[in-house]
Amino acid sequence: MQRTDLRRTLGAWLPVALWSAVIWQLGGDGFSDAQTQSNFGPWLEWLLPWLSSDDRLVAGWMVRRAAHPAIYAVLAGLSWRALNRGAGGRSFGLRAGFALVVTLAVAMGDEGRQAGSEFRDGTAMDVGLNLMGGLAMVAGLALLERRLGRRLFVSPSKD
């Protein structure tokens, strides 16, 4: 592999690796329900003072559930970008499939780790939520590419 190819590959996949590290950090015990509720609860109380304490717990739970697909949508989008930047003629199916495999692998690893935690509970439902975010992003990017008639995030030039 030539030096420029290596640089292009690293430049394409480094954001995917960094975002995966962010996901791994967010999936740790420091971001457990109890931990985030103690930090997030006062913000909810300030933003929505009319909610009861129980309702704020429910709102916090809803925000946490909504974060799953959003965070993994970003991962799928970064994977799609990496594939388009480093891949000449890869087909749509291969790009979509690989972006979803990356999303699923990170989701399963993170939820599997949480399942073994004393403070977290990794679940198949969360893996599904994560994958739904990835699917939504891949579908959106595919529709956008079709509408524009070109691939997104294509590497500007070969050095």
C-alpha positions in Angstrom: 0.0 0.0 0.0 1.4 3.4 -1.0 1.8 6.1 1.5 -0.9 8.2 0.0 -3.3 5.2 0.0 -2.5 4.6 3.7 -3.1 8.3 4.5 -6.4 8.3 2.6 -7.5 5.1 4.3 -6.6 6.4 7.8 -8.3 9.7 7.0 -11.5 7.9 6.0 -11.7 5.4 8.9 -10.2 7.5 11.8 -13.6 9.3 12.4 -15.3 5.9 12.6 -12.8 4.6 15.1 -13.0 7.8 17.2 -16.8 7.8 17.2 -16.7 4.1 18.2 -14.5 5.1 21.1 -17.1 7.8 22.1 -19.8 5.1 22.0 -17.7 2.8 24.1 -17.1 5.6 26.7 -20.9 6.4 26.8 -21.6 2.7 27.3 -19.5 2.6 30.4 -20.6 2.6 34.0 -19.9 6.3 34.3 -22.9 6.9 32.0 -25.3 4.5 33.7 -28.9 5.5 34.4 -28.2 6.4 38.0 -25.1 8.5 37.1 -26.7 10.4 34.2 -29.9 10.9 36.2 -28.1 12.7 38.9 -26.5 15.0 36.3 -29.4 15.2 33.9 -32.2 15.4 36.5 -31.4 19.0 37.6 -31.4 20.2 34.0 -34.8 18.6 33.4 -36.1 20.2 36.6 -34.9 23.5 35.4 -36.2 23.1 31.8 -39.5 21.4 32.8 -40.3 22.6 36.4 -43.9 21.6 36.1 -43.1 17.8 35.8 -43.3 15.6 38.8 -40.2 13.8 39.9 -41.5 10.5 38.4 -42.3 12.3 35.1 -38.7 13.6 35.0 -37.5 10.1 35.4 -39.6 9.0 32.5 -38.4 12.0 30.4 -34.8 11.0 31.2 -35.5 7.4 30.2 -37.0 8.7 26.9 -34.0 10.8 26.2 -31.7 7.9 26.8 -33.7 5.6 24.5 -33.7 8.3 21.8 -30.0 8.7 22.1 -29.4 5.1 21.0 -30.6 5.5 17.4 -29.1 9.0 17.1 -25.6 7.9 18.2 -25.6 4.9 16.0 -27.0 6.8 13.0 -23.8 9.0 13.2 -21.7 5.8 13.3 -23.4 4.4 10.2 -23.0 7.8 8.4 -19.3 7.9 9.2 -18.9 4.3 8.0 -20.8 5.3 4.7 -18.4 8.3 4.3 -15.4 6.1 4.9 -16.5 3.6 2.3 -17.2 6.3 -0.3 -13.9 8.0 0.4 -11.8 4.9 0.2 -13.7 2.8 -2.3 -13.7 3.2 -6.0 -16.4 1.2 -7.4 -18.1 -0.5 -4.5 -21.8 -1.2 -5.1 -24.6 0.4 -3.1 -25.5 -3.0 -1.5 -21.9 -3.5 -0.4 -21.6 0.0 1.0 -24.9 -0.2 2.8 -24.3 -3.7 4.1 -20.8 -2.9 5.4 -22.0 0.3 7.1 -24.7 -1.7 8.9 -22.2 -4.5 9.8 -20.0 -1.9 11.5 -23.0 -0.4 13.3 -24.2 -3.9 14.4 -20.7 -5.0 15.5 -20.2 -1.9 17.7 -23.7 -2.1 19.1 -23.4 -5.8 20.0 -20.0 -5.3 21.6 -21.2 -2.3 23.6 -24.4 -4.0 24.7 -22.6 -7.2 25.5 -20.2 -5.3 27.7 -23.1 -3.6 29.4 -24.8 -6.9 30.0 -21.8 -8.0 32.2 -21.8 -4.7 34.1 -23.1 -4.3 37.7 -24.5 -0.9 36.8 -25.7 -1.3 33.2 -28.1 -3.7 31.4 -27.2 -4.4 27.8 -30.3 -5.6 26.0 -31.3 -7.0 22.6 -33.8 -4.1 22.4 -31.0 -1.6 22.6 -29.1 -3.4 19.9 -32.3 -3.1 17.8 -32.6 0.6 18.6 -29.0 1.1 17.6 -29.4 -0.8 14.4 -32.6 1.1 13.5 -30.6 4.4 13.8 -28.0 2.9 11.4 -30.7 1.7 9.0 -32.4 5.1 9.0 -29.1 6.9 8.2 -28.1 4.4 5.5 -31.6 4.7 3.9 -31.4 8.5 4.1 -27.9 8.7 2.5 -28.9 6.2 -0.2 -32.0 8.3 -1.1 -29.9 11.5 -1.1 -27.3 9.9 -3.4 -30.1 8.7 -5.7 -31.7 12.1 -5.8 -28.4 14.0 -6.4 -27.3 11.4 -8.9 -23.8 11.1 -7.3 -22.1 9.6 -4.4 -21.6 11.6 -1.3 -18.3 12.1 0.5 -16.2 10.9 -2.4 -12.5 11.6 -1.9 -11.7 14.8 -3.8 -8.6 13.5 -5.6 -6.0 10.8 -5.7 -2.6 12.3 -4.6 
